[in-house]
Amino acid sequence: TTTTTSTTGGGFLSSLTGVVKQIDDTLKISTTAKAIDDKLGVVSTTQKAAGAVVNKVKEIDEKTQISEKTKAAAGVIQAKTLELDEKLQISSTTKAVAGNVTTKAKEITGKITGSKPPQDSSSSSDDTTKK
């Protein structure tokens, strides 16, 4: 079915492209737009302006070191986050809570369906999972 879908989608795009080309040929939209751009130089002016902006941003970044400062700050934040996670045991507590919720959901599902839930190997007698 995937091949059929992609073939159908390709056929649709092909048809759509044909219709758009017919409209463009009839109304001469591309030709008119190109003539206007040739006369006014919109595309080349925009490209030059964009290039100038990029160069100015690079120049400012080199002077102020914003990129480097941002990278350094992100590194500090990441290190502090990992430190807090280890200190407060956020990840392990979250895993334990998720495990308890999963176990309880299986029990409830078993009661509803009348089947006994399978024993989960991740359920252990560790005190952190019983909180």
Protein Blocks (a to p, Z undefined) as FASTA:
>chain_A
ZZmmmmmmmmmmmmmmmmmmmmmmmnommmmmmmmmmmnommmmmmmmmmmmmmmmmmmm
mmnommmmmmmmmmmmmmmmmmmmmmnommmmmmmmmmmmmmmmmmmmmmmnopacdddf
klccbfklmZZ
